[in-house]
């Protein structure tokens, strides 16, 4: 199954995430199919960026967002 999920990058105690589309069998920071956005929880308010066209394409192709990504999509008005 293809999932839209967070890939953690950044330093210790200063996380930064990329929103990627990956096969659910791959590890969290492992191989992914495509990068579709980013999420920075360190700023106030948290910064979320999406490539809207890619998000809509992947959702129409059947990619399932994780709970966290679904919440971020909802706050961005894309779901």
N, C-alpha and C positions, 0 to 999 in steps of 0.2 A: 504494500500500500504506500502511496506517495503522501507525505505529510509536509505541511508548512510549519516550521519550527524555528526556535532560536539556536544560534551557534554562538557560544561564548568566546569572546576575545577580550583583550585589555589586560590590565595589570591586576595583581593581587589586591583585593579590597576596592578595586575601581573597575567594575565590570562594564563591558560594552558588548552589545549583541548585534549580530547580523541575522536578518530574517531570511531563511533559505528554504528551498524546496528540496527534500531528500527522501530517499527510500527509508521506510521505518526500520529496516534491518540494520542500517548503518549507525555507527556511534554518533553521539551528540556533535562532536567536533570533527567528524570524519568526512568522507566523501559526500558531496551534494550535487544536485543537478543544476540549480540556478539560484543566484542571490537576487532577492526581490525587495530588500529594504534594510533598514537599520533601526536600532533602538538604544538610546542612551539614557539610563535611569539616573545618572549622576547630575544632570542639569535640573534646574527648577523653573518651570515644570519639565517633566521628562520629554525628551525629543524623540519623535517617531517619524520616520520617513518611509514611504512606500512608492514603488513604481506601480501606479494604479493599473496600467494596461497589463502588466505581467500578473498582478494579483487576480484580476478578472479572468484572464486566460487560464491560469492554473485552477481556479475554483470551478470554471466551466468544464475543465478537463477531469475533474474529480479529485483534486488534491484536498485533503482534510486538514484544516488548521488545528493545532493543539489548543488547549484551553487558554493559555496565555496569549498566543497569537490571535485567537478569535476575539479576545478582549481588546487587544490593540487595534484590530481591524474595526471593531465596533466603535471605539472612541475616535478613530480616524474617519468614520462614516463610510466605510467600504463594505460593510456586511449588514 
